[in-house]
Amino acid sequence: MHARIPTVEAEAVSVLSLRPVATTLGLLLSILGVSMLAPALVDFASRSGGQGAFVGGAAITIFVGVLLWMSGRGQMARKLDLRQAFLLTSSVWIVLSAFAALPLMWGPPRLSFTAAMFESMSGLTTTGASVMSGLDAMSPGILLWRALLHWFGGIGIIAIAIAVLPVLSIGGMQLFRTESSDKSDKFLPRAGSIAKRLLIAYVLLTAVCAGFYLAAGLRTFDAVTLAMSTLSSGGFANSDQSLSVFANPSVDYVAIVFMLVAALPFPLYVRALSGDVRRLFTNPEVRVFLAIVAAFTLLSFLQQSLQGVATGEKAFRGALFTVSSLISTTGFMAMDYTNWGAASDAIFFVVMFLGGCTGSTAGGLKALRLSITAKAIRQHLKRISFRAGVFPLRYGGAPVADDVVASVLSFVFLFLLTFFLVGVGLNLMGLDLRSAFSAAIACLANVGPGLGPVVGPASNFGSLSDPALWLLTAAMMLGRLEILTVLVLFLPRFWVR
């Protein structure tokens, strides 16, 4: 027999087409540009004089958006393939953050490009880490813009978590695909209808949150902007002192409730709107998440009580608020928990890794991955102890495939490795270990504030060098897009198949 000689046709490659990606980016940029007119109107009405930066930013953003859209006209109806979905997922956050930074550079904050890019990336990834100070005297347009970035980023994160990541099989998200739709194999074609219902749920919950903030005594502007930051698990506030500026327990409790609401799977709210409320209480990931919140709240309450930091309702509220803020990756501050002692730092440092649920606006490792990782370790220990036994791994009563377990463990490993590398990088740039590693997890898990006097809740990231800010900007994006979504772009085979 003669060996087969490869032909040109057999070795043909498929070069990645960028036109559908450019078209979608153009549409999103145009929407972003139009949204800049809202803070422009607010600044014009308040006579703060900051509207020019937003009008100029809107003009450039819309112009570039229309050009990109026209360059790929006719490609919108074409279905994105896997490679285009990967590229679009990453490029959206980079391109939109760059244009969202324009008003921050040209407006009253006068941020440098590095600082503005950090701030806008923090907004769109709903991290909440900030380089800005003097927020109490800032123009209302800038404050509204920061809240809008959070709010847009939040609904974008939900859409990606539900429509894109399950199909890309990132970090075990293929398991979440079955939780998102009764017809999971046909979920992507139904993404448009699902997105509408998600948006309705997102808007309704934001409105309800704003109403409760109003009832708690906040001004309308504060209530609306803080509701946007709360439901997106963002954390941008209108004061350097975050929510502690209000010194109002009612505001704290409203924030607690809606931070936890934002950390739960949004598809469950869509089902609840359709009358299926039961799943909110029977979902295994929700139960694990709430159990973790309860456990760490009790731990923090006991730590405060035993060490004389606070007692009674104040200790309970401080513990529940801080745990809810960090585990939901919102990052609001009602009290400076870094003054509660070393034991408190250890507790909250662990909480910063955990995160909320899949399909939520929260970041971190997520309760689903924590559950599967724990079950995989338990399964392995059983196999070591009883070599002849068969121990299937089950989640929510259903068996979990080996590829899902491998995907979850791979993600957890990459998450921890990325955290370590970012922390070491920041330490080499001059930050002390406490600040370096807490800043690393604060940005990678999209929490916002770190620990200590440099990047803690009572300060911000404004004192960091430009290289440190760029490293943390990259960490925010990596954490929000689940790491693997970005790393796959660096494979040569990705670009030529």
Secondary structure, DSSP 8 states (H G I E B T S, - for coil): -------TTTT---B---HHHHHHHHHHHHHHHHHTHHHHHHHHHHT-S-HHHHHHHHHHHHHHHHHHHHHTTT-TTS---HHHHHHHHHHHHHHHHHHHTHHHHHSTT---HHHHHHHHHHHHTT--------GGGS-HHHHHHHHHHHHHHHHHHHHIIIIIHHHHT-TTHHHHHHHH-TTGGGTGGGHHHHHHHHHHHHHHHHHHHHHHHHHTT--HHHHHHHHHHHHTT----SSTTGGGGT--HHHHHHHHHHHHHHTS-HHHHHHHHTT--THHHH-HHHHHHHHHHHHHHHHHHHHHHHTTS--HHHHHHHHHHHHHHHHTT----SS-GGGS-HHHHHHHHHHHHH---TTSS--SS-HHHHHHHHHHHHHHHHHHH-TT-----EETTEE--HHHHHHHHHHHHHHHHHHHHHHHHHHHTT--HHHHHHHHHHHHTT----SHHHHSTTS-STTS-HHHHHHHHHHHHHHHTTTHHHHGGG-HHHHB-
